[in-house]
């Protein structure tokens, strides 16, 4: 049976006290300038960064589901800051397509655009083909052992049903492959294009058996890397990432209010459903 989708009311969780912004102590007149290569940002910009980071995490983690209102007045009270940094954070989220700002109506968590989601999955698959082949050629034995430890941790948290820890371990596995292939920058590129993918993935993880299936696929990828089988590793990675694309239409039909319908790609989505794969969520 499909997991019950989170509702906007159930999903809204208060941000923890760590998010509170404390004023920065003024720099002494004779103190040296920053040496990290970046200019010190104004306090309002810092506040904006905190609000942006916290809201972005909550939206991507589906703690704030599509359609949830984002109320500036509530945010200013929660963070004890003025409206200016809150507005700056909201504008950045709008640029990321994570919120929709409707004049005279308010700001709401945006739905997931199907066209962008599908393109992001295609791009990610192409980039991870590069990293997994490179890892097969270059990974040291210690790096392979580290990847095995990550997969083992995934297995353990999957058995415990901890989706958040599973998600972190999943990211560590793919980042570890890129690092072993000496292409850590490619993982940074993937991070930039996978915002909508992450929201979609959070919907798939609660499905019965989904986390166990991912662990099995990761083991297959890692076994091919350890055997120095570049073609096999690339094939296993493609199969692993294809699962997400194959089921877009299924999850869209389960939770239609969470996605932006795009008739231009509807035929492609239905064609994906006809591809041989694995048991569908149900």
C-alpha positions as CSV (number, residue, x, y, z in Angstrom):
1,X,0.0,0.0,0.0
2,X,1.2,3.5,-0.7
3,X,2.3,5.6,2.2
4,X,-0.1,8.3,3.2
5,X,1.1,11.6,1.8
6,X,2.1,14.2,4.2
7,X,-0.4,17.1,4.5
8,X,0.5,20.7,4.7
9,X,-0.9,20.9,8.3
10,X,1.0,17.8,9.4
11,X,4.2,18.7,7.7
12,X,4.7,22.2,9.1
13,X,7.2,21.8,11.9
14,X,8.6,24.6,14.1
15,X,12.2,25.3,13.4
16,X,14.4,24.7,16.3
17,X,16.0,27.3,18.5
18,X,19.3,26.9,16.8
19,X,17.9,29.0,13.9
20,X,17.7,32.1,16.1
21,X,20.0,34.8,14.8
22,X,22.3,36.5,17.2
23,X,23.9,39.9,16.4
24,X,27.5,39.7,15.4
25,X,29.9,41.4,17.8
26,X,31.5,44.4,16.2
27,X,35.1,44.1,15.0
28,X,37.6,46.0,17.1
29,X,39.0,49.1,15.3
30,X,42.5,47.6,15.1
31,X,41.3,44.1,14.1
32,X,42.6,42.8,10.8
33,X,40.2,42.2,7.9
34,X,38.8,38.8,7.1
35,X,41.4,36.5,5.5
36,X,39.1,33.9,4.1
37,X,39.0,35.6,0.7
38,X,35.4,36.9,1.2
39,X,34.2,40.2,2.4
40,X,32.3,40.4,5.6
41,X,28.6,40.5,4.8
42,X,26.1,42.9,6.5
43,X,24.2,41.5,9.4
44,X,20.9,41.6,7.4
45,X,22.5,39.4,4.7
46,X,23.6,36.9,7.4
47,X,20.1,36.8,8.8
48,X,18.8,36.2,5.3
49,X,21.2,33.3,4.8
50,X,19.9,31.6,8.0
51,X,16.3,32.0,7.0
52,X,17.0,30.8,3.4
53,X,19.0,27.8,4.6
54,X,16.4,26.7,7.1
55,X,13.4,27.1,4.7
56,X,15.2,25.5,1.8
57,X,16.0,22.4,4.0
58,X,12.4,22.2,5.2
59,X,11.0,22.4,1.7
60,X,13.5,19.9,0.2
61,X,12.9,17.5,3.1
62,X,9.1,17.8,2.4
63,X,8.6,19.1,6.0
64,X,6.9,22.0,4.2
65,X,4.9,20.4,1.4
66,X,3.7,22.1,-1.8
67,X,1.0,24.5,-1.1
68,X,2.1,25.3,2.4
69,X,1.9,29.1,3.0
70,X,5.1,30.9,3.9
71,X,4.1,33.9,6.1
72,X,6.7,36.6,6.4
73,X,5.1,38.0,9.6
74,X,5.5,34.6,11.3
75,X,9.1,34.2,10.2
76,X,10.1,37.7,11.4
77,X,8.6,36.8,14.8
78,X,10.3,33.3,14.9
79,X,13.7,34.7,14.1
80,X,13.3,38.0,15.9
81,X,14.4,39.9,12.8
82,X,13.1,42.6,10.5
83,X,11.1,41.8,7.3
84,X,13.9,42.8,5.0
85,X,16.1,39.6,5.4
86,X,13.0,37.5,5.3
87,X,12.0,39.0,2.0
88,X,15.5,38.5,0.7
89,X,15.4,34.8,1.7
90,X,11.9,34.4,0.0
91,X,13.2,36.0,-3.2
92,X,16.1,33.5,-3.3
93,X,13.8,30.6,-2.8
94,X,11.6,31.9,-5.6
95,X,14.7,32.0,-7.9
96,X,15.2,28.3,-6.9
97,X,11.6,27.6,-7.8
98,X,10.9,26.4,-4.3
99,X,8.3,29.0,-3.5
100,X,5.7,30.9,-5.6
101,X,5.0,34.6,-4.7
102,X,1.5,35.6,-5.7
103,X,0.8,39.3,-5.4
104,X,-2.1,40.0,-3.0
105,X,-2.4,36.2,-2.4
106,X,0.7,35.4,-0.5
107,X,3.7,33.1,-0.8
108,X,3.4,29.4,-0.9
109,X,5.7,26.4,-1.3
110,X,5.9,25.6,-5.0
111,X,4.8,22.4,-6.6
112,X,7.4,20.2,-8.3
113,X,7.8,21.0,-12.0
114,X,7.7,17.7,-13.9
115,X,9.6,19.0,-16.9
116,X,12.5,20.3,-14.8
117,X,12.4,17.1,-12.7
118,X,12.8,14.8,-15.7
119,X,15.6,16.9,-17.2
120,X,17.4,17.0,-13.9
121,X,17.3,13.2,-13.7
122,X,18.7,12.8,-17.2
123,X,21.5,15.3,-16.4
124,X,22.3,13.6,-13.1
125,X,22.5,10.2,-14.8
126,X,24.9,11.4,-17.4
127,X,27.2,13.0,-14.8
128,X,27.2,10.0,-12.5
129,X,28.2,7.8,-15.5
130,X,31.5,9.8,-15.5
131,X,32.1,9.5,-11.8
132,X,31.4,5.8,-11.4
133,X,33.6,4.9,-14.4
134,X,36.4,7.0,-12.9
135,X,35.9,5.5,-9.5
136,X,36.2,2.0,-11.0
137,X,39.6,3.0,-12.4
138,X,41.0,5.1,-9.6
139,X,39.4,4.1,-6.3
140,X,41.9,2.9,-3.6
141,X,41.1,-0.2,-1.5
142,X,40.5,2.1,1.5
143,X,38.0,4.2,-0.4
144,X,36.2,1.0,-1.4
145,X,36.1,0.0,2.2
146,X,34.7,3.4,3.1
147,X,32.0,3.0,0.6
148,X,31.1,-0.4,2.0
149,X,30.8,1.1,5.4
150,X,28.4,3.7,4.0
151,X,26.3,1.0,2.4
152,X,26.3,-0.9,5.7
153,X,25.1,2.2,7.5
154,X,22.4,2.6,5.0
155,X,21.3,-1.0,5.5
156,X,21.1,-0.4,9.3
157,X,19.1,2.9,9.1
158,X,16.8,1.3,6.5
159,X,16.0,-1.5,8.8
160,X,15.3,1.1,11.5
161,X,13.1,3.1,9.2
162,X,15.1,6.3,9.6
163,X,14.5,8.1,6.3
164,X,16.5,11.2,7.2
165,X,19.6,9.2,8.2
166,X,19.1,7.1,5.1
167,X,19.0,10.2,2.9
168,X,22.3,11.5,4.4
169,X,24.0,8.1,3.8
170,X,22.7,8.0,0.3
171,X,24.3,11.4,-0.5
172,X,27.5,10.2,1.2
173,X,27.6,7.2,-1.1
174,X,27.3,9.1,-4.3
175,X,29.6,11.8,-3.1
176,X,32.1,9.1,-2.1
177,X,32.1,7.7,-5.6
178,X,32.8,11.1,-7.1
179,X,35.7,11.6,-4.6
180,X,37.1,8.2,-5.4
181,X,37.0,9.0,-9.1
182,X,38.8,12.3,-8.3
183,X,35.8,14.3,-9.6
184,X,34.4,15.9,-6.5
185,X,33.5,19.0,-8.5
186,X,31.0,16.9,-10.5
187,X,29.2,16.1,-7.3
188,X,29.0,19.8,-6.6
189,X,27.4,20.2,-10.0
190,X,24.9,17.5,-9.3
191,X,24.0,19.3,-6.0
192,X,23.1,22.3,-8.0
193,X,20.7,20.5,-10.4
194,X,19.1,18.1,-8.0
195,X,16.9,20.4,-5.9
196,X,13.7,19.2,-7.4
197,X,15.0,15.6,-7.5
198,X,15.5,15.6,-3.7
199,X,11.9,16.7,-3.1
200,X,10.6,13.9,-5.3
201,X,12.9,11.4,-3.7
202,X,11.5,12.2,-0.3
203,X,8.1,11.1,-1.5
204,X,9.5,7.8,-2.7
205,X,11.4,6.7,0.4
206,X,8.4,5.9,2.6
207,X,7.2,3.4,0.1
208,X,7.4,-0.2,1.4
209,X,10.7,-1.8,0.5
210,X,12.0,1.3,-1.3
211,X,15.0,1.9,1.0
212,X,15.9,-1.8,1.0
213,X,15.9,-1.7,-2.8
214,X,18.2,1.3,-2.9
215,X,20.7,-0.5,-0.6
216,X,20.6,-3.5,-2.9
217,X,21.3,-1.3,-5.9
218,X,24.2,0.5,-4.1
219,X,25.7,-2.9,-3.3
220,X,25.6,-3.9,-6.9
221,X,27.3,-0.7,-8.0
222,X,30.0,-1.0,-5.4
223,X,30.6,-4.7,-6.2
224,X,31.3,-3.7,-9.9
225,X,33.6,-0.9,-8.8
226,X,35.5,-3.3,-6.5
227,X,35.8,-5.8,-9.5
228,X,37.1,-2.9,-11.7
229,X,34.3,-3.5,-14.1
230,X,33.7,0.0,-15.5
231,X,30.9,-1.1,-17.9
232,X,29.2,-3.1,-15.2
233,X,29.4,-0.3,-12.7
234,X,28.0,2.2,-15.2
235,X,25.2,-0.1,-16.1
236,X,24.3,-0.7,-12.4
237,X,24.3,3.0,-11.8
238,X,22.1,3.7,-14.7
239,X,19.6,1.1,-13.6
240,X,19.7,2.6,-10.1
241,X,19.0,6.1,-11.2
242,X,16.5,5.0,-13.8
243,X,14.1,3.8,-11.1
244,X,13.3,7.4,-10.2
245,X,12.5,8.4,-13.7
246,X,10.4,5.4,-14.4
247,X,8.1,6.1,-11.5
248,X,7.5,9.9,-12.0
249,X,4.0,9.3,-13.5
250,X,3.1,6.9,-10.6
251,X,3.9,9.3,-7.9
252,X,2.4,12.2,-9.8
253,X,-0.8,10.3,-9.9
254,X,-0.6,9.5,-6.2
255,X,-0.1,13.1,-5.2
256,X,-1.2,15.3,-8.1
257,X,-1.3,18.4,-5.9
258,X,2.4,18.2,-5.4
259,X,3.4,18.5,-9.1
260,X,3.0,20.9,-12.0
261,X,1.3,19.1,-14.8
262,X,3.1,19.5,-18.2
263,X,1.2,18.1,-21.2
264,X,4.3,18.5,-23.3
265,X,6.0,15.6,-21.5
266,X,3.0,13.5,-20.7
267,X,3.6,11.0,-23.5
268,X,7.2,10.6,-22.3
269,X,6.0,9.9,-18.8
270,X,3.5,7.3,-19.9
271,X,6.2,5.7,-22.1
272,X,8.4,5.4,-19.0
273,X,5.7,3.4,-17.3
274,X,5.9,0.8,-20.0
275,X,9.6,0.2,-19.5
276,X,10.6,-3.1,-17.9
277,X,11.6,-2.5,-14.3
278,X,10.6,-3.5,-10.9
279,X,7.4,-3.7,-8.8
280,X,5.6,-0.4,-8.8
281,X,4.5,1.3,-5.6
282,X,1.0,0.5,-4.7
